[in-house]
Amino acid sequence: MDERNLAERFQADRPRLTQLAYRMLGSLAEAEDAVQDAWLRLSRSDSDEVGNLSGWLTTVVARICLDSLRRRKSRREEPAGPDTPEPAVAAEADRERELADSVGLAMLIVLEALDPAERVAFVLHDMFDLPFDQIASVLGRSTVATRQLASRARRRVRSAPRAADVRADRSVVEAFLTAAREGNFEALLSVLDPQVVLRADDAAIRLGGPRQLSGSAAVAKAFQGRAQAGRFILADGGPAILVAPGGRLLLAMPLIIRDGKIAAIEAIAEPARLTQLAFSLPD
């Protein structure tokens, strides 16, 4: 295959490969680097011996991402947070937001908690529908072991220990977030316990929130017209609000809900505390 045709076929696959790498790495810059690395490897290979170019590129990008995740884990790196943003022009920032929205901010945060092999197995199978034998070749494991990895990852991602309660809790949280975004003070009061308490750690206070508030009126006023980036998630199996602009974890607010009303809110933004929370999605 001549270089021009090869480049055209690669460009046709680039958007899909970027989406794949982004789901694995959670960073647009790293995803694009992985895809570019795959192109360099392709350009140096004998493309005439590649029967399925899209499949070959998928495998190569997946292996590059797996290596990157392993290096990240060995260095105990954390994804770039709001205090250490990656330099980006507006167009790049918009692209990253679009990618994050397409995956789901809560999903990106949950994926960060998976081990590298679990994350690759889950993304390739559950998100991109690749067969387990192909994923096994990426991971260097047996097909049976790869199935087990994907199953374990699925259980960690989709965790609903109290399915009926989670549905009810989610309804309360969504009503709270909607009222907050719309600035509807009365609707906020309707989902808050009259004695609700809000507590925040030092990092959350630095983001502009109060240290402590008591009473539904004070808490409602604090959230009125806010929570645009808030999303429902489970934290340690219980209801919580996640704030993760662009897929980067900024703030988590575990909630206590009693009798259909929010009775307590804890605002957590300290990185060390955030990493201790086990995030999952409702089944």
C-alpha atoms as an extended CHARMM CRD file, in Angstrom:
* protein
*
       283  EXT
         1         1  MET       CA              0.0000000000        0.0000000000        0.0000000000  PROA      1               0.0000000000
         2         2  ASP       CA              1.4630000000        3.3700000000       -0.9400000000  PROA      2               0.0000000000
         3         3  GLU       CA              2.0290000000        6.0230000000        1.7150000000  PROA      3               0.0000000000
         4         4  ARG       CA             -0.8140000000        8.2660000000        0.5610000000  PROA      4               0.0000000000
         5         5  ASN       CA             -3.4450000000        5.5090000000        0.7350000000  PROA      5               0.0000000000
         6         6  LEU       CA             -2.0640000000        4.3790000000        4.0680000000  PROA      6               0.0000000000
         7         7  ALA       CA             -2.3210000000        7.9050000000        5.4830000000  PROA      7               0.0000000000
         8         8  GLU       CA             -5.8910000000        8.2900000000        4.1970000000  PROA      8               0.0000000000
         9         9  ARG       CA             -6.9920000000        5.0330000000        5.7920000000  PROA      9               0.0000000000
        10        10  PHE       CA             -5.3130000000        5.9960000000        9.0470000000  PROA      10              0.0000000000
        11        11  GLN       CA             -7.0180000000        9.4070000000        9.0790000000  PROA      11              0.0000000000
        12        12  ALA       CA            -10.3740000000        7.7170000000        8.5490000000  PROA      12              0.0000000000
        13        13  ASP       CA             -9.7280000000        5.6300000000       11.6660000000  PROA      13              0.0000000000
        14        14  ARG       CA             -8.2400000000        8.4460000000       13.7600000000  PROA      14              0.0000000000
        15        15  PRO       CA            -11.5100000000        9.6610000000       15.4090000000  PROA      15              0.0000000000
        16        16  ARG       CA            -12.4060000000        6.1400000000       16.5610000000  PROA      16              0.0000000000
        17        17  LEU       CA             -8.8740000000        5.4870000000       17.7940000000  PROA      17              0.0000000000
        18        18  THR       CA             -8.8400000000        8.7970000000       19.6830000000  PROA      18              0.0000000000
        19        19  GLN       CA            -12.1400000000        7.9390000000       21.3740000000  PROA      19              0.0000000000
        20        20  LEU       CA            -10.7390000000        4.5310000000       22.3030000000  PROA      20              0.0000000000
        21        21  ALA       CA             -7.5420000000        5.9860000000       23.7490000000  PROA      21              0.0000000000
        22        22  TYR       CA             -9.4250000000        8.7330000000       25.5980000000  PROA      22              0.0000000000
        23        23  ARG       CA            -11.6120000000        6.1970000000       27.3860000000  PROA      23              0.0000000000
        24        24  MET       CA             -8.5150000000        4.3400000000       28.4720000000  PROA      24              0.0000000000
        25        25  LEU       CA             -6.3840000000        7.3230000000       29.4640000000  PROA      25              0.0000000000
        26        26  GLY       CA             -8.8900000000       10.0360000000       30.3980000000  PROA      26              0.0000000000
        27        27  SER       CA             -6.7690000000       12.7370000000       28.7690000000  PROA      27              0.0000000000
        28        28  LEU       CA             -7.1440000000       14.1210000000       25.2630000000  PROA      28              0.0000000000
        29        29  ALA       CA             -3.4530000000       15.0420000000       25.0060000000  PROA      29              0.0000000000
        30        30  GLU       CA             -2.3440000000       11.5560000000       26.0560000000  PROA      30              0.0000000000
        31        31  ALA       CA             -4.9260000000        9.9560000000       23.7720000000  PROA      31              0.0000000000
        32        32  GLU       CA             -3.7060000000       11.9190000000       20.7610000000  PROA      32              0.0000000000
        33        33  ASP       CA             -0.0980000000       11.0450000000       21.6180000000  PROA      33              0.0000000000
        34        34  ALA       CA             -1.0340000000        7.3520000000       21.7070000000  PROA      34              0.0000000000
        35        35  VAL       CA             -2.7510000000        7.5620000000       18.3320000000  PROA      35              0.0000000000
        36        36  GLN       CA              0.1960000000        9.4270000000       16.8150000000  PROA      36              0.0000000000
        37        37  ASP       CA              2.5370000000        6.7820000000       18.2010000000  PROA      37              0.0000000000
        38        38  ALA       CA              0.4170000000        4.1420000000       16.4790000000  PROA      38              0.0000000000
        39        39  TRP       CA              0.7910000000        6.0220000000       13.1760000000  PROA      39              0.0000000000
        40        40  LEU       CA              4.5690000000        6.1110000000       13.5680000000  PROA      40              0.0000000000
        41        41  ARG       CA              4.6220000000        2.3850000000       14.1750000000  PROA      41              0.0000000000
        42        42  LEU       CA              2.3890000000        1.8040000000       11.1710000000  PROA      42              0.0000000000
        43        43  SER       CA              4.5040000000        3.9740000000        8.8920000000  PROA      43              0.0000000000
        44        44  ARG       CA              7.5810000000        1.9670000000        9.8720000000  PROA      44              0.0000000000
        45        45  SER       CA              5.9310000000       -1.4100000000        9.3730000000  PROA      45              0.0000000000
        46        46  ASP       CA              5.2150000000       -3.4600000000        6.2590000000  PROA      46              0.0000000000
        47        47  SER       CA              1.5740000000       -2.4620000000        5.8210000000  PROA      47              0.0000000000
        48        48  ASP       CA              1.1030000000       -4.9640000000        2.9840000000  PROA      48              0.0000000000
        49        49  GLU       CA              1.2800000000       -7.7250000000        5.5780000000  PROA      49              0.0000000000
        50        50  VAL       CA             -1.5350000000       -6.1800000000        7.6460000000  PROA      50              0.0000000000
        51        51  GLY       CA             -4.7690000000       -7.8900000000        6.6700000000  PROA      51              0.0000000000
        52        52  ASN       CA             -7.1460000000       -5.8960000000        8.8740000000  PROA      52              0.0000000000
        53        53  LEU       CA             -5.7430000000       -2.3920000000        9.2460000000  PROA      53              0.0000000000
        54        54  SER       CA             -8.4480000000       -1.1300000000       11.6310000000  PROA      54              0.0000000000
        55        55  GLY       CA             -8.0340000000       -4.1670000000       13.8570000000  PROA      55              0.0000000000
        56        56  TRP       CA             -4.2430000000       -3.8050000000       13.7930000000  PROA      56              0.0000000000
        57        57  LEU       CA             -4.4590000000       -0.1310000000       14.7790000000  PROA      57              0.0000000000
        58        58  THR       CA             -6.9360000000       -0.9000000000       17.5570000000  PROA      58              0.0000000000
        59        59  THR       CA             -4.5850000000       -3.4910000000       19.0130000000  PROA      59              0.0000000000
        60        60  VAL       CA             -1.5550000000       -1.1950000000       18.7750000000  PROA      60              0.0000000000
        61        61  VAL       CA             -3.3320000000        1.7750000000       20.3700000000  PROA      61              0.0000000000
        62        62  ALA       CA             -4.6660000000       -0.4730000000       23.1450000000  PROA      62              0.0000000000
        63        63  ARG       CA             -1.1670000000       -1.7790000000       23.9040000000  PROA      63              0.0000000000
        64        64  ILE       CA              0.2560000000        1.7460000000       23.9450000000  PROA      64              0.0000000000
        65        65  CYS       CA             -2.4790000000        2.8270000000       26.3590000000  PROA      65              0.0000000000
        66        66  LEU       CA             -1.9230000000       -0.2250000000       28.5520000000  PROA      66              0.0000000000
        67        67  ASP       CA              1.7920000000        0.5980000000       28.8130000000  PROA      67              0.0000000000
        68        68  SER       CA              0.9380000000        4.2120000000       29.6500000000  PROA      68              0.0000000000
        69        69  LEU       CA             -1.5100000000        3.1500000000       32.3690000000  PROA      69              0.0000000000
        70        70  ARG       CA              1.0530000000        0.8000000000       33.8730000000  PROA      70              0.0000000000
        71        71  ARG       CA              3.6940000000        3.5390000000       33.9440000000  PROA      71              0.0000000000
        72        72  ARG       CA              1.1770000000        5.8720000000       35.5360000000  PROA      72              0.0000000000
        73        73  LYS       CA              0.3640000000        3.3070000000       38.2080000000  PROA      73              0.0000000000
        74        74  SER       CA              4.0140000000        2.5100000000       38.9120000000  PROA      74              0.0000000000
        75        75  ARG       CA              4.7270000000        6.2080000000       39.4250000000  PROA      75              0.0000000000
        76        76  ARG       CA              1.5250000000        6.5300000000       41.4660000000  PROA      76              0.0000000000
        77        77  GLU       CA              0.5340000000        9.4160000000       39.2310000000  PROA      77              0.0000000000
        78        78  GLU       CA             -2.8260000000       11.0650000000       39.4960000000  PROA      78              0.0000000000
        79        79  PRO       CA             -4.6730000000       12.5690000000       36.5210000000  PROA      79              0.0000000000
        80        80  ALA       CA             -4.0270000000       16.2830000000       36.0840000000  PROA      80              0.0000000000
        81        81  GLY       CA             -6.3360000000       18.1520000000       38.4140000000  PROA      81              0.0000000000
        82        82  PRO       CA             -7.6970000000       21.6920000000       38.4030000000  PROA      82              0.0000000000
        83        83  ASP       CA             -4.5620000000       23.0010000000       40.1260000000  PROA      83              0.0000000000
        84        84  THR       CA             -2.2780000000       21.5720000000       37.3970000000  PROA      84              0.0000000000
        85        85  PRO       CA             -4.1780000000       22.0500000000       34.1400000000  PROA      85              0.0000000000
        86        86  GLU       CA             -2.7310000000       20.9760000000       30.8630000000  PROA      86              0.0000000000
        87        87  PRO       CA             -2.0690000000       23.9480000000       28.6020000000  PROA      87              0.0000000000
        88        88  ALA       CA             -4.7160000000       23.9680000000       25.8860000000  PROA      88              0.0000000000
        89        89  VAL       CA             -6.2300000000       26.3890000000       23.4530000000  PROA      89              0.0000000000
        90        90  ALA       CA             -9.9710000000       26.9370000000       23.5480000000  PROA      90              0.0000000000
        91        91  ALA       CA            -10.6520000000       24.5480000000       20.6630000000  PROA      91              0.0000000000
        92        92  GLU       CA             -8.7480000000       21.7480000000       22.4220000000  PROA      92              0.0000000000
        93        93  ALA       CA            -10.5910000000       22.4120000000       25.6720000000  PROA      93              0.0000000000
        94        94  ASP       CA            -13.9100000000       22.2290000000       23.8040000000  PROA      94              0.0000000000
        95        95  ARG       CA            -12.8850000000       18.9230000000       22.2150000000  PROA      95              0.0000000000
        96        96  GLU       CA            -11.9630000000       17.4790000000       25.5960000000  PROA      96              0.0000000000
        97        97  ARG       CA            -15.3000000000       18.5610000000       27.0470000000  PROA      97              0.0000000000
        98        98  GLU       CA            -17.1150000000       16.9420000000       24.1300000000  PROA      98              0.0000000000
        99        99  LEU       CA            -15.2080000000       13.7000000000       24.6240000000  PROA      99              0.0000000000
       100       100  ALA       CA            -15.8500000000       13.7480000000       28.3690000000  PROA      100             0.0000000000
       101       101  ASP       CA            -19.5550000000       14.3470000000       27.7690000000  PROA      101             0.0000000000
       102       102  SER       CA            -19.7060000000       11.4950000000       25.2500000000  PROA      102             0.0000000000
       103       103  VAL       CA            -18.2670000000        9.0740000000       27.8020000000  PROA      103             0.0000000000
       104       104  GLY       CA            -19.9370000000       10.5150000000       30.8760000000  PROA      104             0.0000000000
       105       105  LEU       CA            -18.0040000000       12.3560000000       33.5570000000  PROA      105             0.0000000000
       106       106  ALA       CA            -18.9880000000        9.8570000000       36.2300000000  PROA      106             0.0000000000
       107       107  MET       CA            -17.8250000000        6.9790000000       34.0400000000  PROA      107             0.0000000000
       108       108  LEU       CA            -14.4070000000        8.5900000000       33.5260000000  PROA      108             0.0000000000
       109       109  ILE       CA            -13.9200000000        8.9490000000       37.2700000000  PROA      109             0.0000000000
       110       110  VAL       CA            -14.9600000000        5.3470000000       37.8990000000  PROA      110             0.0000000000
       111       111  LEU       CA            -12.6120000000        4.0900000000       35.1720000000  PROA      111             0.0000000000
       112       112  GLU       CA             -9.7050000000        5.8250000000       36.9200000000  PROA      112             0.0000000000
       113       113  ALA       CA            -10.1550000000        3.4360000000       39.8630000000  PROA      113             0.0000000000
       114       114  LEU       CA             -9.6490000000        0.3110000000       37.7480000000  PROA      114             0.0000000000
       115       115  ASP       CA             -6.3360000000       -1.4830000000       37.4120000000  PROA      115             0.0000000000
       116       116  PRO       CA             -4.7150000000       -0.9970000000       33.9680000000  PROA      116             0.0000000000
       117       117  ALA       CA             -5.6170000000       -4.4740000000       32.6710000000  PROA      117             0.0000000000
       118       118  GLU       CA             -9.1720000000       -4.1820000000       34.0170000000  PROA      118             0.0000000000
       119       119  ARG       CA             -9.6380000000       -0.8050000000       32.3850000000  PROA      119             0.0000000000
       120       120  VAL       CA             -8.3630000000       -2.0100000000       29.0090000000  PROA      120             0.0000000000
       121       121  ALA       CA            -10.5020000000       -5.1560000000       29.1280000000  PROA      121             0.0000000000
       122       122  PHE       CA            -13.6160000000       -3.2010000000       30.1110000000  PROA      122             0.0000000000
       123       123  VAL       CA            -13.1740000000       -0.4360000000       27.5470000000  PROA      123             0.0000000000
       124       124  LEU       CA            -12.3740000000       -2.7830000000       24.6560000000  PROA      124             0.0000000000
       125       125  HSD       CA            -15.1750000000       -5.2400000000       25.3980000000  PROA      125             0.0000000000
       126       126  ASP       CA            -17.9990000000       -3.2860000000       27.0280000000  PROA      126             0.0000000000
       127       127  MET       CA            -17.4980000000        0.0020000000       25.1660000000  PROA      127             0.0000000000
       128       128  PHE       CA            -16.0740000000       -1.1220000000       21.8160000000  PROA      128             0.0000000000
       129       129  ASP       CA            -17.4420000000       -4.6730000000       21.5990000000  PROA      129             0.0000000000
       130       130  LEU       CA            -14.1240000000       -6.3500000000       20.7940000000  PROA      130             0.0000000000
       131       131  PRO       CA            -14.0020000000      -10.1420000000       21.1900000000  PROA      131             0.0000000000
       132       132  PHE       CA            -12.1740000000      -11.5280000000       24.1950000000  PROA      132             0.0000000000
       133       133  ASP       CA             -9.6060000000      -13.4170000000       22.1320000000  PROA      133             0.0000000000
       134       134  GLN       CA             -8.4530000000      -10.1460000000       20.5460000000  PROA      134             0.0000000000
       135       135  ILE       CA             -8.3530000000       -8.4050000000       23.9310000000  PROA      135             0.0000000000
       136       136  ALA       CA             -6.3860000000      -11.3390000000       25.3350000000  PROA      136             0.0000000000
       137       137  SER       CA             -3.6930000000      -10.7440000000       22.7230000000  PROA      137             0.0000000000
       138       138  VAL       CA             -3.4210000000       -7.1100000000       23.8480000000  PROA      138             0.0000000000
       139       139  LEU       CA             -3.1240000000       -8.0350000000       27.5290000000  PROA      139             0.0000000000
       140       140  GLY       CA             -0.9220000000      -11.0750000000       27.0120000000  PROA      140             0.0000000000
       141       141  ARG       CA             -3.3560000000      -13.2510000000       28.9670000000  PROA      141             0.0000000000
       142       142  SER       CA             -5.6010000000      -16.1910000000       28.2440000000  PROA      142             0.0000000000
       143       143  THR       CA             -9.1210000000      -15.6280000000       26.9610000000  PROA      143             0.0000000000
       144       144  VAL       CA            -10.5360000000      -17.0270000000       30.2020000000  PROA      144             0.0000000000
       145       145  ALA       CA             -8.4140000000      -14.6820000000       32.3160000000  PROA      145             0.0000000000
       146       146  THR       CA             -9.4330000000      -11.7560000000       30.1100000000  PROA      146             0.0000000000
       147       147  ARG       CA            -13.1190000000      -12.5770000000       30.5950000000  PROA      147             0.0000000000
       148       148  GLN       CA            -12.5530000000      -12.5950000000       34.3400000000  PROA      148             0.0000000000
       149       149  LEU       CA            -10.8200000000       -9.2150000000       34.1880000000  PROA      149             0.0000000000
       150       150  ALA       CA            -13.6980000000       -7.6700000000       32.2720000000  PROA      150             0.0000000000
       151       151  SER       CA            -16.2450000000       -9.2190000000       34.6320000000  PROA      151             0.0000000000
       152       152  ARG       CA            -14.4060000000       -7.9050000000       37.6960000000  PROA      152             0.0000000000
       153       153  ALA       CA            -14.1540000000       -4.4550000000       36.1460000000  PROA      153             0.0000000000
       154       154  ARG       CA            -17.8560000000       -4.5160000000       35.3100000000  PROA      154             0.0000000000
       155       155  ARG       CA            -18.7340000000       -5.3010000000       38.9140000000  PROA      155             0.0000000000
       156       156  ARG       CA            -16.5610000000       -2.4310000000       40.1330000000  PROA      156             0.0000000000
       157       157  VAL       CA            -17.9980000000        0.0100000000       37.5930000000  PROA      157             0.0000000000
       158       158  ARG       CA            -21.6230000000       -1.0030000000       38.0240000000  PROA      158             0.0000000000
       159       159  SER       CA            -22.1780000000       -1.3130000000       41.7430000000  PROA      159             0.0000000000
       160       160  ALA       CA            -25.6400000000       -1.0160000000       43.2590000000  PROA      160             0.0000000000
       161       161  PRO       CA            -25.7470000000       -2.7170000000       46.6500000000  PROA      161             0.0000000000
       162       162  ARG       CA            -29.2290000000       -1.3560000000       47.3340000000  PROA      162             0.0000000000
       163       163  ALA       CA            -30.8160000000       -1.0820000000       43.8970000000  PROA      163             0.0000000000
       164       164  ALA       CA            -34.2700000000        0.0620000000       45.0590000000  PROA      164             0.0000000000
       165       165  ASP       CA            -32.8050000000        2.5870000000       47.5070000000  PROA      165             0.0000000000
       166       166  VAL       CA            -30.3300000000        3.8360000000       44.9010000000  PROA      166             0.0000000000
       167       167  ARG       CA            -33.1850000000        4.6160000000       42.4950000000  PROA      167             0.0000000000
       168       168  ALA       CA            -34.9960000000        6.5680000000       45.1960000000  PROA      168             0.0000000000
       169       169  ASP       CA            -31.8170000000        8.3570000000       46.2640000000  PROA      169             0.0000000000
       170       170  ARG       CA            -30.9930000000        9.2370000000       42.6780000000  PROA      170             0.0000000000
       171       171  SER       CA            -34.4350000000       10.7810000000       42.2250000000  PROA      171             0.0000000000
       172       172  VAL       CA            -33.8220000000       13.0170000000       45.2540000000  PROA      172             0.0000000000
       173       173  VAL       CA            -30.3510000000       14.0260000000       44.0860000000  PROA      173             0.0000000000
       174       174  GLU       CA            -31.4980000000       14.7690000000       40.5330000000  PROA      174             0.0000000000
       175       175  ALA       CA            -34.3450000000       16.9110000000       41.8860000000  PROA      175             0.0000000000
       176       176  PHE       CA            -31.8180000000       18.7760000000       44.0620000000  PROA      176             0.0000000000
       177       177  LEU       CA            -29.4130000000       19.3490000000       41.1470000000  PROA      177             0.0000000000
       178       178  THR       CA            -32.2060000000       20.5290000000       38.8410000000  PROA      178             0.0000000000
       179       179  ALA       CA            -33.4790000000       22.9700000000       41.4460000000  PROA      179             0.0000000000
       180       180  ALA       CA            -29.9560000000       24.2490000000       42.0950000000  PROA      180             0.0000000000
       181       181  ARG       CA            -29.2270000000       24.8220000000       38.4060000000  PROA      181             0.0000000000
       182       182  GLU       CA            -32.5350000000       26.6040000000       37.8840000000  PROA      182             0.0000000000
       183       183  GLY       CA            -32.0630000000       28.6970000000       41.0080000000  PROA      183             0.0000000000
       184       184  ASN       CA            -35.4090000000       27.4470000000       42.3410000000  PROA      184             0.0000000000
       185       185  PHE       CA            -35.1580000000       28.1680000000       46.0700000000  PROA      185             0.0000000000
       186       186  GLU       CA            -38.5040000000       26.6010000000       47.0110000000  PROA      186             0.0000000000
       187       187  ALA       CA            -37.7100000000       23.4050000000       45.1020000000  PROA      187             0.0000000000
       188       188  LEU       CA            -34.3690000000       23.1950000000       46.9040000000  PROA      188             0.0000000000
       189       189  LEU       CA            -36.0920000000       23.5040000000       50.2550000000  PROA      189             0.0000000000
       190       190  SER       CA            -38.4750000000       20.6930000000       49.3120000000  PROA      190             0.0000000000
       191       191  VAL       CA            -35.6430000000       18.1320000000       48.9940000000  PROA      191             0.0000000000
       192       192  LEU       CA            -33.5990000000       19.3060000000       51.9960000000  PROA      192             0.0000000000
       193       193  ASP       CA            -34.2140000000       18.1850000000       55.5530000000  PROA      193             0.0000000000
       194       194  PRO       CA            -34.9800000000       21.2460000000       57.7080000000  PROA      194             0.0000000000
       195       195  GLN       CA            -31.9310000000       20.4120000000       59.8700000000  PROA      195             0.0000000000
       196       196  VAL       CA            -29.5920000000       19.5780000000       56.9770000000  PROA      196             0.0000000000
       197       197  VAL       CA            -25.8780000000       20.1330000000       57.6600000000  PROA      197             0.0000000000
       198       198  LEU       CA            -23.1810000000       20.9480000000       55.1060000000  PROA      198             0.0000000000
       199       199  ARG       CA            -19.5120000000       20.4360000000       56.0320000000  PROA      199             0.0000000000
       200       200  ALA       CA            -16.4770000000       21.0490000000       53.8120000000  PROA      200             0.0000000000
       201       201  ASP       CA            -12.7820000000       20.2410000000       54.0080000000  PROA      201             0.0000000000
       202       202  ASP       CA            -10.0910000000       22.8860000000       53.5320000000  PROA      202             0.0000000000
       203       203  ALA       CA             -9.6750000000       22.2200000000       49.8020000000  PROA      203             0.0000000000
       204       204  ALA       CA            -13.4180000000       22.5890000000       49.2090000000  PROA      204             0.0000000000
       205       205  ILE       CA            -13.3470000000       25.8810000000       51.1050000000  PROA      205             0.0000000000
       206       206  ARG       CA            -10.5640000000       27.0920000000       48.7990000000  PROA      206             0.0000000000
       207       207  LEU       CA            -12.8980000000       26.4160000000       45.8820000000  PROA      207             0.0000000000
       208       208  GLY       CA            -15.2180000000       29.0360000000       47.3030000000  PROA      208             0.0000000000
       209       209  GLY       CA            -17.5600000000       27.0800000000       49.5240000000  PROA      209             0.0000000000
       210       210  PRO       CA            -18.4360000000       27.6120000000       53.2030000000  PROA      210             0.0000000000
       211       211  ARG       CA            -16.8770000000       25.4880000000       55.9420000000  PROA      211             0.0000000000
       212       212  GLN       CA            -20.1860000000       24.6000000000       57.5740000000  PROA      212             0.0000000000
       213       213  LEU       CA            -23.8280000000       25.4900000000       57.1850000000  PROA      213             0.0000000000
       214       214  SER       CA            -26.8790000000       24.3220000000       59.0930000000  PROA      214             0.0000000000
       215       215  GLY       CA            -30.5310000000       24.4730000000       58.1410000000  PROA      215             0.0000000000
       216       216  SER       CA            -32.3030000000       24.0510000000       54.8230000000  PROA      216             0.0000000000
       217       217  ALA       CA            -32.5540000000       27.7920000000       54.0810000000  PROA      217             0.0000000000
       218       218  ALA       CA            -28.8070000000       28.3880000000       54.4370000000  PROA      218             0.0000000000
       219       219  VAL       CA            -27.8710000000       25.3150000000       52.3970000000  PROA      219             0.0000000000
       220       220  ALA       CA            -30.4430000000       26.0940000000       49.7040000000  PROA      220             0.0000000000
       221       221  LYS       CA            -29.0900000000       29.6200000000       49.3760000000  PROA      221             0.0000000000
       222       222  ALA       CA            -25.5200000000       28.2860000000       49.0450000000  PROA      222             0.0000000000
       223       223  PHE       CA            -26.5120000000       26.0380000000       46.1240000000  PROA      223             0.0000000000
       224       224  GLN       CA            -29.0450000000       28.3310000000       44.4460000000  PROA      224             0.0000000000
       225       225  GLY       CA            -28.0090000000       28.9390000000       40.8320000000  PROA      225             0.0000000000
       226       226  ARG       CA            -25.0350000000       26.5730000000       41.1170000000  PROA      226             0.0000000000
       227       227  ALA       CA            -24.2350000000       22.8710000000       40.5960000000  PROA      227             0.0000000000
       228       228  GLN       CA            -24.0780000000       23.1770000000       36.8050000000  PROA      228             0.0000000000
       229       229  ALA       CA            -21.3640000000       20.5150000000       36.6880000000  PROA      229             0.0000000000
       230       230  GLY       CA            -22.8860000000       18.2790000000       39.3550000000  PROA      230             0.0000000000
       231       231  ARG       CA            -23.6470000000       14.6370000000       38.5070000000  PROA      231             0.0000000000
       232       232  PHE       CA            -25.0880000000       11.7710000000       40.5240000000  PROA      232             0.0000000000
       233       233  ILE       CA            -22.6640000000        8.9960000000       41.4610000000  PROA      233             0.0000000000
       234       234  LEU       CA            -22.1910000000        6.3900000000       44.1630000000  PROA      234             0.0000000000
       235       235  ALA       CA            -19.3200000000        6.9740000000       46.5950000000  PROA      235             0.0000000000
       236       236  ASP       CA            -18.5450000000        4.0270000000       48.8540000000  PROA      236             0.0000000000
       237       237  GLY       CA            -21.9130000000        2.6150000000       47.8210000000  PROA      237             0.0000000000
       238       238  GLY       CA            -23.9120000000        5.6480000000       48.9200000000  PROA      238             0.0000000000
       239       239  PRO       CA            -25.4040000000        8.6090000000       47.0300000000  PROA      239             0.0000000000
       240       240  ALA       CA            -23.1020000000       11.4840000000       46.1690000000  PROA      240             0.0000000000
       241       241  ILE       CA            -22.6990000000       14.4480000000       43.8580000000  PROA      241             0.0000000000
       242       242  LEU       CA            -19.6770000000       14.4550000000       41.5870000000  PROA      242             0.0000000000
       243       243  VAL       CA            -18.0680000000       17.5930000000       40.1580000000  PROA      243             0.0000000000
       244       244  ALA       CA            -15.5390000000       16.6850000000       37.4720000000  PROA      244             0.0000000000
       245       245  PRO       CA            -15.1820000000       19.3730000000       34.7750000000  PROA      245             0.0000000000
       246       246  GLY       CA            -13.6350000000       17.8650000000       31.6570000000  PROA      246             0.0000000000
       247       247  GLY       CA            -13.4540000000       14.4960000000       33.3930000000  PROA      247             0.0000000000
       248       248  ARG       CA            -11.0070000000       15.7250000000       36.0560000000  PROA      248             0.0000000000
       249       249  LEU       CA            -12.1530000000       15.0550000000       39.5770000000  PROA      249             0.0000000000
       250       250  LEU       CA            -12.5610000000       18.3240000000       41.4510000000  PROA      250             0.0000000000
       251       251  LEU       CA            -15.0820000000       17.7300000000       44.2010000000  PROA      251             0.0000000000
       252       252  ALA       CA            -17.2190000000       14.9340000000       45.6300000000  PROA      252             0.0000000000
       253       253  MET       CA            -20.1400000000       15.4470000000       47.9780000000  PROA      253             0.0000000000
       254       254  PRO       CA            -21.3200000000       12.2670000000       49.7330000000  PROA      254             0.0000000000
       255       255  LEU       CA            -24.8770000000       12.6460000000       50.9850000000  PROA      255             0.0000000000
       256       256  ILE       CA            -27.0330000000       11.2130000000       53.7260000000  PROA      256             0.0000000000
       257       257  ILE       CA            -30.6450000000       10.9110000000       52.6260000000  PROA      257             0.0000000000
       258       258  ARG       CA            -33.3990000000       10.2200000000       55.1530000000  PROA      258             0.0000000000
       259       259  ASP       CA            -37.1020000000        9.8780000000       54.3830000000  PROA      259             0.0000000000
       260       260  GLY       CA            -36.6180000000       11.2410000000       50.8820000000  PROA      260             0.0000000000
       261       261  LYS       CA            -34.7180000000       14.3580000000       51.9330000000  PROA      261             0.0000000000
       262       262  ILE       CA            -31.0240000000       15.2810000000       52.0230000000  PROA      262             0.0000000000
       263       263  ALA       CA            -29.9920000000       15.3800000000       55.6840000000  PROA      263             0.0000000000
       264       264  ALA       CA            -26.2230000000       15.8750000000       55.3660000000  PROA      264             0.0000000000
       265       265  ILE       CA            -23.7110000000       16.9390000000       52.7160000000  PROA      265             0.0000000000
       266       266  GLU       CA            -19.9520000000       16.5640000000       52.9770000000  PROA      266             0.0000000000
       267       267  ALA       CA            -17.8620000000       18.5050000000       50.4660000000  PROA      267             0.0000000000
       268       268  ILE       CA            -14.5530000000       16.7300000000       49.7980000000  PROA      268             0.0000000000
       269       269  ALA       CA            -11.8530000000       18.2140000000       47.5830000000  PROA      269             0.0000000000
       270       270  GLU       CA             -8.6180000000       17.1560000000       49.2910000000  PROA      270             0.0000000000
       271       271  PRO       CA             -6.8680000000       14.8590000000       46.7380000000  PROA      271             0.0000000000
       272       272  ALA       CA             -5.8310000000       12.3480000000       49.4160000000  PROA      272             0.0000000000
       273       273  ARG       CA             -9.4160000000       12.0040000000       50.6090000000  PROA      273             0.0000000000
       274       274  LEU       CA            -10.8350000000       11.8020000000       47.0960000000  PROA      274             0.0000000000
       275       275  THR       CA             -8.5670000000        8.8720000000       46.2480000000  PROA      275             0.0000000000
       276       276  GLN       CA             -9.9370000000        6.9800000000       49.2590000000  PROA      276             0.0000000000
       277       277  LEU       CA            -13.4940000000        7.0940000000       47.9210000000  PROA      277             0.0000000000
       278       278  ALA       CA            -14.6940000000        4.1070000000       45.8950000000  PROA      278             0.0000000000
       279       279  PHE       CA            -16.8000000000        5.5410000000       43.0600000000  PROA      279             0.0000000000
       280       280  SER       CA            -19.2520000000        3.4460000000       41.0870000000  PROA      280             0.0000000000
       281       281  LEU       CA            -22.2530000000        3.8970000000       38.8200000000  PROA      281             0.0000000000
       282       282  PRO       CA            -25.8120000000        2.8120000000       39.6150000000  PROA      282             0.0000000000
       283       283  ASP       CA            -26.6940000000       -0.4510000000       37.9270000000  PROA      283             0.0000000000
